[in-house]
């Protein structure tokens, strides 16, 4: 399945190399998210930029997405769609 990203910010990229898949952060990251408790509150986080942290983030993504979505394309899209803005525009 192909996804088209139209609102990308080019914060990170994903790809394959001869030793496996990778996630590369193109810029220092900050994250803002709503508290989801019925208010207008938001959380803000500046993520540390070190190898151990990047590996932890990568492993968490791999653990949560390392499933067979062959017969559940809508489920896959639902999981991935919130991540699209961190990638660059394109297919």
PDB file with one MODEL, atoms N, CA, C and O in Angstrom:
MODEL        1
ATOM      1  N   UNK A   1       0.841  -1.176   0.000  1.00  0.00           N
ATOM      2  CA  UNK A   1       0.000   0.000   0.000  1.00  0.00           C
ATOM      3  C   UNK A   1       0.883   1.234   0.000  1.00  0.00           C
ATOM      4  O   UNK A   1       1.899   1.283   0.694  1.00  0.00           O
ATOM      5  N   UNK A   2       0.496   2.217  -0.770  1.00  0.00           N
ATOM      6  CA  UNK A   2       1.225   3.478  -0.821  1.00  0.00           C
ATOM      7  C   UNK A   2       0.458   4.533  -0.038  1.00  0.00           C
ATOM      8  O   UNK A   2      -0.770   4.597  -0.092  1.00  0.00           O
ATOM      9  N   UNK A   3       1.200   5.354   0.685  1.00  0.00           N
ATOM     10  CA  UNK A   3       0.636   6.487   1.408  1.00  0.00           C
ATOM     11  C   UNK A   3       1.192   7.746   0.779  1.00  0.00           C
ATOM     12  O   UNK A   3       2.357   7.783   0.382  1.00  0.00           O
ATOM     13  N   UNK A   4       0.376   8.771   0.687  1.00  0.00           N
ATOM     14  CA  UNK A   4       0.837  10.063   0.201  1.00  0.00           C
ATOM     15  C   UNK A   4       0.848  11.037   1.362  1.00  0.00           C
ATOM     16  O   UNK A   4      -0.160  11.228   2.042  1.00  0.00           O
ATOM     17  N   UNK A   5       1.995  11.646   1.577  1.00  0.00           N
ATOM     18  CA  UNK A   5       2.142  12.632   2.650  1.00  0.00           C
ATOM     19  C   UNK A   5       2.119  14.011   2.020  1.00  0.00           C
ATOM     20  O   UNK A   5       2.941  14.333   1.162  1.00  0.00           O
ATOM     21  N   UNK A   6       1.157  14.826   2.461  1.00  0.00           N
ATOM     22  CA  UNK A   6       0.987  16.158   1.893  1.00  0.00           C
ATOM     23  C   UNK A   6       1.267  17.268   2.898  1.00  0.00           C
ATOM     24  O   UNK A   6       1.372  18.434   2.517  1.00  0.00           O
ATOM     25  N   UNK A   7       1.389  16.922   4.174  1.00  0.00           N
ATOM     26  CA  UNK A   7       1.616  17.940   5.207  1.00  0.00           C
ATOM     27  C   UNK A   7       2.909  17.668   5.964  1.00  0.00           C
ATOM     28  O   UNK A   7       3.004  17.941   7.160  1.00  0.00           O
ATOM     29  N   UNK A   8       3.905  17.129   5.265  1.00  0.00           N
ATOM     30  CA  UNK A   8       5.152  16.739   5.913  1.00  0.00           C
ATOM     31  C   UNK A   8       6.043  17.899   6.303  1.00  0.00           C
ATOM     32  O   UNK A   8       6.076  18.934   5.637  1.00  0.00           O
ATOM     33  N   UNK A   9       6.772  17.704   7.403  1.00  0.00           N
ATOM     34  CA  UNK A   9       7.707  18.707   7.911  1.00  0.00           C
ATOM     35  C   UNK A   9       9.164  18.278   7.782  1.00  0.00           C
ATOM     36  O   UNK A   9      10.057  19.031   8.170  1.00  0.00           O
ATOM     37  N   UNK A  10       9.428  17.079   7.244  1.00  0.00           N
ATOM     38  CA  UNK A  10      10.782  16.573   7.018  1.00  0.00           C
ATOM     39  C   UNK A  10      11.623  16.549   8.294  1.00  0.00           C
ATOM     40  O   UNK A  10      12.806  16.888   8.270  1.00  0.00           O
ATOM     41  N   UNK A  11      11.012  16.151   9.398  1.00  0.00           N
ATOM     42  CA  UNK A  11      11.723  16.053  10.673  1.00  0.00           C
ATOM     43  C   UNK A  11      12.584  14.806  10.727  1.00  0.00           C
ATOM     44  O   UNK A  11      13.706  14.844  11.233  1.00  0.00           O
ATOM     45  N   UNK A  12      12.063  13.695  10.205  1.00  0.00           N
ATOM     46  CA  UNK A  12      12.857  12.475  10.176  1.00  0.00           C
ATOM     47  C   UNK A  12      12.538  11.686   8.918  1.00  0.00           C
ATOM     48  O   UNK A  12      11.558  11.957   8.225  1.00  0.00           O
ATOM     49  N   UNK A  13      13.382  10.710   8.639  1.00  0.00           N
ATOM     50  CA  UNK A  13      13.174   9.859   7.473  1.00  0.00           C
ATOM     51  C   UNK A  13      13.385   8.411   7.882  1.00  0.00           C
ATOM     52  O   UNK A  13      14.052   8.120   8.874  1.00  0.00           O
ATOM     53  N   UNK A  14      12.805   7.510   7.101  1.00  0.00           N
ATOM     54  CA  UNK A  14      12.969   6.084   7.343  1.00  0.00           C
ATOM     55  C   UNK A  14      13.531   5.456   6.082  1.00  0.00           C
ATOM     56  O   UNK A  14      13.364   5.994   4.987  1.00  0.00           O
ATOM     57  N   UNK A  15      14.184   4.338   6.230  1.00  0.00           N
ATOM     58  CA  UNK A  15      14.741   3.673   5.062  1.00  0.00           C
ATOM     59  C   UNK A  15      15.309   2.316   5.424  1.00  0.00           C
ATOM     60  O   UNK A  15      15.189   1.849   6.557  1.00  0.00           O
ATOM     61  N   UNK A  16      15.924   1.704   4.444  1.00  0.00           N
ATOM     62  CA  UNK A  16      16.559   0.404   4.613  1.00  0.00           C
ATOM     63  C   UNK A  16      18.033   0.537   4.255  1.00  0.00           C
ATOM     64  O   UNK A  16      18.401   1.290   3.353  1.00  0.00           O
ATOM     65  N   UNK A  17      18.866  -0.199   4.970  1.00  0.00           N
ATOM     66  CA  UNK A  17      20.288  -0.281   4.647  1.00  0.00           C
ATOM     67  C   UNK A  17      20.660  -1.752   4.615  1.00  0.00           C
ATOM     68  O   UNK A  17      19.802  -2.622   4.771  1.00  0.00           O
ATOM     69  N   UNK A  18      21.941  -2.028   4.413  1.00  0.00           N
ATOM     70  CA  UNK A  18      22.362  -3.425   4.355  1.00  0.00           C
ATOM     71  C   UNK A  18      22.309  -4.117   5.719  1.00  0.00           C
ATOM     72  O   UNK A  18      22.445  -5.339   5.783  1.00  0.00           O
ATOM     73  N   UNK A  19      22.116  -3.374   6.807  1.00  0.00           N
ATOM     74  CA  UNK A  19      22.016  -3.993   8.130  1.00  0.00           C
ATOM     75  C   UNK A  19      20.615  -3.905   8.717  1.00  0.00           C
ATOM     76  O   UNK A  19      20.396  -4.358   9.841  1.00  0.00           O
ATOM     77  N   UNK A  20      19.659  -3.333   7.986  1.00  0.00           N
ATOM     78  CA  UNK A  20      18.285  -3.266   8.474  1.00  0.00           C
ATOM     79  C   UNK A  20      17.647  -1.918   8.235  1.00  0.00           C
ATOM     80  O   UNK A  20      18.182  -1.083   7.506  1.00  0.00           O
ATOM     81  N   UNK A  21      16.509  -1.716   8.850  1.00  0.00           N
ATOM     82  CA  UNK A  21      15.778  -0.465   8.679  1.00  0.00           C
ATOM     83  C   UNK A  21      16.314   0.590   9.639  1.00  0.00           C
ATOM     84  O   UNK A  21      16.959   0.268  10.636  1.00  0.00           O
ATOM     85  N   UNK A  22      16.038   1.849   9.327  1.00  0.00           N
ATOM     86  CA  UNK A  22      16.508   2.925  10.190  1.00  0.00           C
ATOM     87  C   UNK A  22      15.514   4.074  10.212  1.00  0.00           C
ATOM     88  O   UNK A  22      14.705   4.240   9.298  1.00  0.00           O
ATOM     89  N   UNK A  23      15.594   4.860  11.274  1.00  0.00           N
ATOM     90  CA  UNK A  23      14.888   6.128  11.402  1.00  0.00           C
ATOM     91  C   UNK A  23      15.962   7.180  11.646  1.00  0.00           C
ATOM     92  O   UNK A  23      16.726   7.064  12.604  1.00  0.00           O
ATOM     93  N   UNK A  24      16.033   8.197  10.803  1.00  0.00           N
ATOM     94  CA  UNK A  24      17.033   9.249  10.945  1.00  0.00           C
ATOM     95  C   UNK A  24      16.324  10.556  11.268  1.00  0.00           C
ATOM     96  O   UNK A  24      15.440  10.992  10.530  1.00  0.00           O
ATOM     97  N   UNK A  25      16.714  11.174  12.371  1.00  0.00           N
ATOM     98  CA  UNK A  25      16.161  12.464  12.763  1.00  0.00           C
ATOM     99  C   UNK A  25      16.951  13.554  12.061  1.00  0.00           C
ATOM    100  O   UNK A  25      18.160  13.672  12.258  1.00  0.00           O
ATOM    101  N   UNK A  26      16.273  14.357  11.237  1.00  0.00           N
ATOM    102  CA  UNK A  26      16.936  15.380  10.438  1.00  0.00           C
ATOM    103  C   UNK A  26      17.182  16.670  11.214  1.00  0.00           C
ATOM    104  O   UNK A  26      18.083  17.436  10.873  1.00  0.00           O
ATOM    105  N   UNK A  27      16.398  16.910  12.238  1.00  0.00           N
ATOM    106  CA  UNK A  27      16.512  18.133  13.030  1.00  0.00           C
ATOM    107  C   UNK A  27      16.313  17.781  14.494  1.00  0.00           C
ATOM    108  O   UNK A  27      15.729  16.741  14.800  1.00  0.00           O
ATOM    109  N   UNK A  28      16.787  18.626  15.409  1.00  0.00           N
ATOM    110  CA  UNK A  28      16.439  18.404  16.817  1.00  0.00           C
ATOM    111  C   UNK A  28      14.921  18.411  16.970  1.00  0.00           C
ATOM    112  O   UNK A  28      14.226  19.183  16.310  1.00  0.00           O
ATOM    113  N   UNK A  29      14.421  17.557  17.836  1.00  0.00           N
ATOM    114  CA  UNK A  29      12.984  17.368  17.945  1.00  0.00           C
ATOM    115  C   UNK A  29      12.393  18.011  19.183  1.00  0.00           C
ATOM    116  O   UNK A  29      12.984  17.991  20.262  1.00  0.00           O
ATOM    117  N   UNK A  30      11.225  18.576  19.003  1.00  0.00           N
ATOM    118  CA  UNK A  30      10.358  18.934  20.117  1.00  0.00           C
ATOM    119  C   UNK A  30       9.013  18.301  19.828  1.00  0.00           C
ATOM    120  O   UNK A  30       8.641  18.116  18.669  1.00  0.00           O
ATOM    121  N   UNK A  31       8.298  17.977  20.861  1.00  0.00           N
ATOM    122  CA  UNK A  31       7.001  17.342  20.702  1.00  0.00           C
ATOM    123  C   UNK A  31       5.980  18.104  21.525  1.00  0.00           C
ATOM    124  O   UNK A  31       6.233  18.445  22.681  1.00  0.00           O
ATOM    125  N   UNK A  32       4.829  18.371  20.930  1.00  0.00           N
ATOM    126  CA  UNK A  32       3.713  19.019  21.612  1.00  0.00           C
ATOM    127  C   UNK A  32       2.494  18.131  21.416  1.00  0.00           C
ATOM    128  O   UNK A  32       2.207  17.701  20.299  1.00  0.00           O
ATOM    129  N   UNK A  33       1.779  17.859  22.498  1.00  0.00           N
ATOM    130  CA  UNK A  33       0.560  17.065  22.368  1.00  0.00           C
ATOM    131  C   UNK A  33      -0.464  17.535  23.388  1.00  0.00           C
ATOM    132  O   UNK A  33      -0.118  18.031  24.460  1.00  0.00           O
ATOM    133  N   UNK A  34      -1.734  17.369  23.030  1.00  0.00           N
ATOM    134  CA  UNK A  34      -2.841  17.747  23.904  1.00  0.00           C
ATOM    135  C   UNK A  34      -2.911  16.782  25.084  1.00  0.00           C
ATOM    136  O   UNK A  34      -2.541  15.614  24.959  1.00  0.00           O
ATOM    137  N   UNK A  35      -3.379  17.264  26.216  1.00  0.00           N
ATOM    138  CA  UNK A  35      -3.469  16.390  27.391  1.00  0.00           C
ATOM    139  C   UNK A  35      -4.652  15.430  27.313  1.00  0.00           C
ATOM    140  O   UNK A  35      -4.739  14.500  28.115  1.00  0.00           O
ATOM    141  N   UNK A  36      -5.567  15.637  26.358  1.00  0.00           N
ATOM    142  CA  UNK A  36      -6.709  14.736  26.118  1.00  0.00           C
ATOM    143  C   UNK A  36      -7.556  14.509  27.364  1.00  0.00           C
ATOM    144  O   UNK A  36      -8.051  13.405  27.589  1.00  0.00           O
ATOM    145  N   UNK A  37      -7.720  15.531  28.155  1.00  0.00           N
ATOM    146  CA  UNK A  37      -8.524  15.414  29.365  1.00  0.00           C
ATOM    147  C   UNK A  37      -9.642  16.451  29.382  1.00  0.00           C
ATOM    148  O   UNK A  37     -10.118  16.843  30.447  1.00  0.00           O
ATOM    149  N   UNK A  38     -10.054  16.889  28.205  1.00  0.00           N
ATOM    150  CA  UNK A  38     -11.167  17.817  28.121  1.00  0.00           C
ATOM    151  C   UNK A  38     -10.803  19.273  28.305  1.00  0.00           C
ATOM    152  O   UNK A  38     -11.691  20.122  28.384  1.00  0.00           O
ATOM    153  N   UNK A  39      -9.526  19.584  28.373  1.00  0.00           N
ATOM    154  CA  UNK A  39      -9.123  20.987  28.520  1.00  0.00           C
ATOM    155  C   UNK A  39      -8.312  21.391  27.301  1.00  0.00           C
ATOM    156  O   UNK A  39      -8.166  20.617  26.354  1.00  0.00           O
ATOM    157  N   UNK A  40      -7.793  22.592  27.331  1.00  0.00           N
ATOM    158  CA  UNK A  40      -6.951  23.054  26.238  1.00  0.00           C
ATOM    159  C   UNK A  40      -5.469  22.891  26.573  1.00  0.00           C
ATOM    160  O   UNK A  40      -4.603  23.430  25.883  1.00  0.00           O
ATOM    161  N   UNK A  41      -5.191  22.144  27.638  1.00  0.00           N
ATOM    162  CA  UNK A  41      -3.809  21.942  28.063  1.00  0.00           C
ATOM    163  C   UNK A  41      -3.003  21.152  27.053  1.00  0.00           C
ATOM    164  O   UNK A  41      -3.529  20.295  26.343  1.00  0.00           O
ATOM    165  N   UNK A  42      -1.728  21.455  27.004  1.00  0.00           N
ATOM    166  CA  UNK A  42      -0.811  20.740  26.124  1.00  0.00           C
ATOM    167  C   UNK A  42       0.469  20.402  26.889  1.00  0.00           C
ATOM    168  O   UNK A  42       0.858  21.091  27.832  1.00  0.00           O
ATOM    169  N   UNK A  43       1.093  19.341  26.459  1.00  0.00           N
ATOM    170  CA  UNK A  43       2.413  18.978  26.975  1.00  0.00           C
ATOM    171  C   UNK A  43       3.449  19.374  25.932  1.00  0.00           C
ATOM    172  O   UNK A  43       3.182  19.339  24.731  1.00  0.00           O
ATOM    173  N   UNK A  44       4.618  19.746  26.397  1.00  0.00           N
ATOM    174  CA  UNK A  44       5.707  20.131  25.502  1.00  0.00           C
ATOM    175  C   UNK A  44       6.963  19.429  25.973  1.00  0.00           C
ATOM    176  O   UNK A  44       7.263  19.413  27.167  1.00  0.00           O
ATOM    177  N   UNK A  45       7.689  18.855  25.049  1.00  0.00           N
ATOM    178  CA  UNK A  45       8.894  18.114  25.421  1.00  0.00           C
ATOM    179  C   UNK A  45       9.999  18.383  24.409  1.00  0.00           C
ATOM    180  O   UNK A  45       9.769  18.316  23.201  1.00  0.00           O
ATOM    181  N   UNK A  46      11.176  18.682  24.888  1.00  0.00           N
ATOM    182  CA  UNK A  46      12.356  18.757  24.052  1.00  0.00           C
ATOM    183  C   UNK A  46      13.091  17.440  24.258  1.00  0.00           C
ATOM    184  O   UNK A  46      13.524  17.118  25.364  1.00  0.00           O
ATOM    185  N   UNK A  47      13.221  16.694  23.182  1.00  0.00           N
ATOM    186  CA  UNK A  47      13.797  15.366  23.300  1.00  0.00           C
ATOM    187  C   UNK A  47      15.320  15.422  23.287  1.00  0.00           C
ATOM    188  O   UNK A  47      15.907  16.154  22.489  1.00  0.00           O
ATOM    189  N   UNK A  48      15.958  14.662  24.157  1.00  0.00           N
ATOM    190  CA  UNK A  48      17.423  14.634  24.148  1.00  0.00           C
ATOM    191  C   UNK A  48      17.917  13.988  22.866  1.00  0.00           C
ATOM    192  O   UNK A  48      17.266  13.104  22.309  1.00  0.00           O
ATOM    193  N   UNK A  49      19.050  14.427  22.416  1.00  0.00           N
ATOM    194  CA  UNK A  49      19.601  13.894  21.181  1.00  0.00           C
ATOM    195  C   UNK A  49      20.842  13.078  21.520  1.00  0.00           C
ATOM    196  O   UNK A  49      21.966  13.582  21.516  1.00  0.00           O
ATOM    197  N   UNK A  50      20.607  11.817  21.810  1.00  0.00           N
ATOM    198  CA  UNK A  50      21.735  10.928  22.030  1.00  0.00           C
ATOM    199  C   UNK A  50      21.413   9.546  21.473  1.00  0.00           C
ATOM    200  O   UNK A  50      20.248   9.211  21.258  1.00  0.00           O
ATOM    201  N   UNK A  51      22.428   8.767  21.248  1.00  0.00           N
ATOM    202  CA  UNK A  51      22.291   7.469  20.605  1.00  0.00           C
ATOM    203  C   UNK A  51      21.364   6.526  21.368  1.00  0.00           C
ATOM    204  O   UNK A  51      20.524   5.858  20.766  1.00  0.00           O
ATOM    205  N   UNK A  52      21.513   6.471  22.683  1.00  0.00           N
ATOM    206  CA  UNK A  52      20.692   5.568  23.485  1.00  0.00           C
ATOM    207  C   UNK A  52      19.211   5.922  23.362  1.00  0.00           C
ATOM    208  O   UNK A  52      18.366   5.041  23.203  1.00  0.00           O
ATOM    209  N   UNK A  53      18.909   7.202  23.436  1.00  0.00           N
ATOM    210  CA  UNK A  53      17.512   7.629  23.333  1.00  0.00           C
ATOM    211  C   UNK A  53      16.950   7.312  21.949  1.00  0.00           C
ATOM    212  O   UNK A  53      15.840   6.792  21.839  1.00  0.00           O
ATOM    213  N   UNK A  54      17.697   7.617  20.902  1.00  0.00           N
ATOM    214  CA  UNK A  54      17.237   7.324  19.543  1.00  0.00           C
ATOM    215  C   UNK A  54      16.971   5.840  19.371  1.00  0.00           C
ATOM    216  O   UNK A  54      15.980   5.457  18.750  1.00  0.00           O
ATOM    217  N   UNK A  55      17.844   4.995  19.914  1.00  0.00           N
ATOM    218  CA  UNK A  55      17.634   3.556  19.817  1.00  0.00           C
ATOM    219  C   UNK A  55      16.376   3.122  20.555  1.00  0.00           C
ATOM    220  O   UNK A  55      15.649   2.247  20.086  1.00  0.00           O
ATOM    221  N   UNK A  56      16.118   3.732  21.711  1.00  0.00           N
ATOM    222  CA  UNK A  56      14.912   3.411  22.473  1.00  0.00           C
ATOM    223  C   UNK A  56      13.661   3.778  21.687  1.00  0.00           C
ATOM    224  O   UNK A  56      12.720   2.988  21.618  1.00  0.00           O
ATOM    225  N   UNK A  57      13.641   4.974  21.091  1.00  0.00           N
ATOM    226  CA  UNK A  57      12.498   5.404  20.289  1.00  0.00           C
ATOM    227  C   UNK A  57      12.303   4.458  19.106  1.00  0.00           C
ATOM    228  O   UNK A  57      11.182   4.038  18.819  1.00  0.00           O
ATOM    229  N   UNK A  58      13.385   4.130  18.428  1.00  0.00           N
ATOM    230  CA  UNK A  58      13.306   3.233  17.272  1.00  0.00           C
ATOM    231  C   UNK A  58      12.742   1.875  17.660  1.00  0.00           C
ATOM    232  O   UNK A  58      11.883   1.333  16.965  1.00  0.00           O
ATOM    233  N   UNK A  59      13.228   1.319  18.779  1.00  0.00           N
ATOM    234  CA  UNK A  59      12.747   0.010  19.224  1.00  0.00           C
ATOM    235  C   UNK A  59      11.271   0.042  19.595  1.00  0.00           C
ATOM    236  O   UNK A  59      10.539  -0.903  19.299  1.00  0.00           O
ATOM    237  N   UNK A  60      10.825   1.117  20.239  1.00  0.00           N
ATOM    238  CA  UNK A  60       9.408   1.216  20.597  1.00  0.00           C
ATOM    239  C   UNK A  60       8.537   1.267  19.347  1.00  0.00           C
ATOM    240  O   UNK A  60       7.476   0.645  19.305  1.00  0.00           O
ATOM    241  N   UNK A  61       8.975   1.996  18.339  1.00  0.00           N
ATOM    242  CA  UNK A  61       8.222   2.052  17.092  1.00  0.00           C
ATOM    243  C   UNK A  61       8.196   0.678  16.436  1.00  0.00           C
ATOM    244  O   UNK A  61       7.147   0.221  15.982  1.00  0.00           O
ATOM    245  N   UNK A  62       9.348   0.022  16.389  1.00  0.00           N
ATOM    246  CA  UNK A  62       9.416  -1.310  15.785  1.00  0.00           C
ATOM    247  C   UNK A  62       8.543  -2.309  16.533  1.00  0.00           C
ATOM    248  O   UNK A  62       7.854  -3.115  15.909  1.00  0.00           O
ATOM    249  N   UNK A  63       8.563  -2.266  17.847  1.00  0.00           N
ATOM    250  CA  UNK A  63       7.761  -3.200  18.647  1.00  0.00           C
ATOM    251  C   UNK A  63       6.270  -3.026  18.374  1.00  0.00           C
ATOM    252  O   UNK A  63       5.531  -4.006  18.274  1.00  0.00           O
ATOM    253  N   UNK A  64       5.839  -1.782  18.254  1.00  0.00           N
ATOM    254  CA  UNK A  64       4.415  -1.509  18.073  1.00  0.00           C
ATOM    255  C   UNK A  64       3.952  -1.694  16.634  1.00  0.00           C
ATOM    256  O   UNK A  64       2.762  -1.898  16.394  1.00  0.00           O
ATOM    257  N   UNK A  65       4.850  -1.627  15.693  1.00  0.00           N
ATOM    258  CA  UNK A  65       4.448  -1.744  14.298  1.00  0.00           C
ATOM    259  C   UNK A  65       4.869  -3.063  13.662  1.00  0.00           C
ATOM    260  O   UNK A  65       4.547  -3.313  12.500  1.00  0.00           O
ATOM    261  N   UNK A  66       5.569  -3.895  14.385  1.00  0.00           N
ATOM    262  CA  UNK A  66       6.044  -5.155  13.831  1.00  0.00           C
ATOM    263  C   UNK A  66       4.936  -6.210  13.895  1.00  0.00           C
ATOM    264  O   UNK A  66       5.058  -7.225  14.581  1.00  0.00           O
ATOM    265  N   UNK A  67       3.871  -5.944  13.171  1.00  0.00           N
ATOM    266  CA  UNK A  67       2.731  -6.837  13.094  1.00  0.00           C
ATOM    267  C   UNK A  67       2.378  -7.038  11.625  1.00  0.00           C
ATOM    268  O   UNK A  67       2.746  -6.229  10.773  1.00  0.00           O
ATOM    269  N   UNK A  68       1.675  -8.100  11.343  1.00  0.00           N
ATOM    270  CA  UNK A  68       1.228  -8.364   9.979  1.00  0.00           C
ATOM    271  C   UNK A  68      -0.107  -7.664   9.741  1.00  0.00           C
ATOM    272  O   UNK A  68      -1.138  -8.073  10.277  1.00  0.00           O
ATOM    273  N   UNK A  69      -0.076  -6.616   8.941  1.00  0.00           N
ATOM    274  CA  UNK A  69      -1.277  -5.854   8.628  1.00  0.00           C
ATOM    275  C   UNK A  69      -1.802  -6.186   7.237  1.00  0.00           C
ATOM    276  O   UNK A  69      -2.549  -5.401   6.653  1.00  0.00           O
ATOM    277  N   UNK A  70      -1.416  -7.346   6.700  1.00  0.00           N
ATOM    278  CA  UNK A  70      -1.825  -7.730   5.357  1.00  0.00           C
ATOM    279  C   UNK A  70      -3.328  -7.644   5.169  1.00  0.00           C
ATOM    280  O   UNK A  70      -3.795  -7.172   4.132  1.00  0.00           O
ATOM    281  N   UNK A  71      -4.076  -8.083   6.136  1.00  0.00           N
ATOM    282  CA  UNK A  71      -5.537  -8.084   6.040  1.00  0.00           C
ATOM    283  C   UNK A  71      -6.184  -6.967   6.858  1.00  0.00           C
ATOM    284  O   UNK A  71      -7.385  -7.006   7.128  1.00  0.00           O
ATOM    285  N   UNK A  72      -5.390  -5.977   7.249  1.00  0.00           N
ATOM    286  CA  UNK A  72      -5.910  -4.884   8.065  1.00  0.00           C
ATOM    287  C   UNK A  72      -5.262  -3.571   7.641  1.00  0.00           C
ATOM    288  O   UNK A  72      -4.635  -2.895   8.456  1.00  0.00           O
ATOM    289  N   UNK A  73      -5.409  -3.210   6.379  1.00  0.00           N
ATOM    290  CA  UNK A  73      -4.797  -1.997   5.856  1.00  0.00           C
ATOM    291  C   UNK A  73      -5.351  -0.746   6.539  1.00  0.00           C
ATOM    292  O   UNK A  73      -4.604   0.201   6.787  1.00  0.00           O
ATOM    293  N   UNK A  74      -6.647  -0.731   6.843  1.00  0.00           N
ATOM    294  CA  UNK A  74      -7.228   0.431   7.527  1.00  0.00           C
ATOM    295  C   UNK A  74      -6.626   0.592   8.924  1.00  0.00           C
ATOM    296  O   UNK A  74      -6.388   1.717   9.364  1.00  0.00           O
ATOM    297  N   UNK A  75      -6.378  -0.511   9.620  1.00  0.00           N
ATOM    298  CA  UNK A  75      -5.739  -0.454  10.930  1.00  0.00           C
ATOM    299  C   UNK A  75      -4.334   0.098  10.839  1.00  0.00           C
ATOM    300  O   UNK A  75      -3.914   0.882  11.691  1.00  0.00           O
ATOM    301  N   UNK A  76      -3.606  -0.304   9.814  1.00  0.00           N
ATOM    302  CA  UNK A  76      -2.250   0.206   9.598  1.00  0.00           C
ATOM    303  C   UNK A  76      -2.271   1.701   9.333  1.00  0.00           C
ATOM    304  O   UNK A  76      -1.474   2.451   9.897  1.00  0.00           O
ATOM    305  N   UNK A  77      -3.177   2.128   8.482  1.00  0.00           N
ATOM    306  CA  UNK A  77      -3.280   3.551   8.169  1.00  0.00           C
ATOM    307  C   UNK A  77      -3.618   4.360   9.422  1.00  0.00           C
ATOM    308  O   UNK A  77      -3.074   5.446   9.621  1.00  0.00           O
ATOM    309  N   UNK A  78      -4.500   3.845  10.255  1.00  0.00           N
ATOM    310  CA  UNK A  78      -4.890   4.535  11.486  1.00  0.00           C
ATOM    311  C   UNK A  78      -3.693   4.716  12.419  1.00  0.00           C
ATOM    312  O   UNK A  78      -3.556   5.758  13.061  1.00  0.00           O
ATOM    313  N   UNK A  79      -2.829   3.706  12.494  1.00  0.00           N
ATOM    314  CA  UNK A  79      -1.641   3.786  13.347  1.00  0.00           C
ATOM    315  C   UNK A  79      -0.618   4.761  12.774  1.00  0.00           C
ATOM    316  O   UNK A  79      -0.014   5.536  13.515  1.00  0.00           O
ATOM    317  N   UNK A  80      -0.422   4.725  11.465  1.00  0.00           N
ATOM    318  CA  UNK A  80       0.633   5.515  10.842  1.00  0.00           C
ATOM    319  C   UNK A  80       0.267   6.971  10.573  1.00  0.00           C
ATOM    320  O   UNK A  80       1.141   7.837  10.585  1.00  0.00           O
ATOM    321  N   UNK A  81      -1.008   7.252  10.332  1.00  0.00           N
ATOM    322  CA  UNK A  81      -1.413   8.595   9.924  1.00  0.00           C
ATOM    323  C   UNK A  81      -0.916   9.712  10.851  1.00  0.00           C
ATOM    324  O   UNK A  81      -0.474  10.746  10.350  1.00  0.00           O
ATOM    325  N   UNK A  82      -0.968   9.549  12.185  1.00  0.00           N
ATOM    326  CA  UNK A  82      -0.449  10.626  13.034  1.00  0.00           C
ATOM    327  C   UNK A  82       1.060  10.863  12.881  1.00  0.00           C
ATOM    328  O   UNK A  82       1.564  11.917  13.269  1.00  0.00           O
ATOM    329  N   UNK A  83       1.774   9.891  12.321  1.00  0.00           N
ATOM    330  CA  UNK A  83       3.216  10.042  12.131  1.00  0.00           C
ATOM    331  C   UNK A  83       3.578  10.756  10.826  1.00  0.00           C
ATOM    332  O   UNK A  83       4.695  11.256  10.691  1.00  0.00           O
ATOM    333  N   UNK A  84       2.651  10.811   9.863  1.00  0.00           N
ATOM    334  CA  UNK A  84       2.955  11.355   8.549  1.00  0.00           C
ATOM    335  C   UNK A  84       3.558  12.748   8.586  1.00  0.00           C
ATOM    336  O   UNK A  84       4.501  12.992   7.833  1.00  0.00           O
ATOM    337  N   UNK A  85       3.084  13.686   9.410  1.00  0.00           N
ATOM    338  CA  UNK A  85       3.639  15.033   9.395  1.00  0.00           C
ATOM    339  C   UNK A  85       5.126  15.117   9.732  1.00  0.00           C
ATOM    340  O   UNK A  85       5.749  16.130   9.416  1.00  0.00           O
ATOM    341  N   UNK A  86       5.715  14.116  10.350  1.00  0.00           N
ATOM    342  CA  UNK A  86       7.144  14.208  10.677  1.00  0.00           C
ATOM    343  C   UNK A  86       8.030  13.835   9.492  1.00  0.00           C
ATOM    344  O   UNK A  86       9.241  14.053   9.538  1.00  0.00           O
ATOM    345  N   UNK A  87       7.441  13.272   8.423  1.00  0.00           N
ATOM    346  CA  UNK A  87       8.207  12.903   7.237  1.00  0.00           C
ATOM    347  C   UNK A  87       8.063  13.968   6.161  1.00  0.00           C
ATOM    348  O   UNK A  87       7.240  14.875   6.284  1.00  0.00           O
ATOM    349  N   UNK A  88       8.870  13.857   5.098  1.00  0.00           N
ATOM    350  CA  UNK A  88       8.755  14.826   4.015  1.00  0.00           C
ATOM    351  C   UNK A  88       7.594  14.456   3.106  1.00  0.00           C
ATOM    352  O   UNK A  88       7.131  13.315   3.115  1.00  0.00           O
ATOM    353  N   UNK A  89       7.129  15.406   2.331  1.00  0.00           N
ATOM    354  CA  UNK A  89       6.029  15.182   1.405  1.00  0.00           C
ATOM    355  C   UNK A  89       6.419  14.185   0.336  1.00  0.00           C
ATOM    356  O   UNK A  89       7.569  14.150  -0.103  1.00  0.00           O
ATOM    357  N   UNK A  90       5.466  13.379  -0.082  1.00  0.00           N
ATOM    358  CA  UNK A  90       5.700  12.418  -1.150  1.00  0.00           C
ATOM    359  C   UNK A  90       4.974  11.122  -0.866  1.00  0.00           C
ATOM    360  O   UNK A  90       4.158  11.039   0.052  1.00  0.00           O
ATOM    361  N   UNK A  91       5.281  10.103  -1.668  1.00  0.00           N
ATOM    362  CA  UNK A  91       4.676   8.788  -1.507  1.00  0.00           C
ATOM    363  C   UNK A  91       5.574   7.898  -0.650  1.00  0.00           C
ATOM    364  O   UNK A  91       5.237   6.742  -0.396  1.00  0.00           O
TER     365      UNK A  91
ENDMDL
END
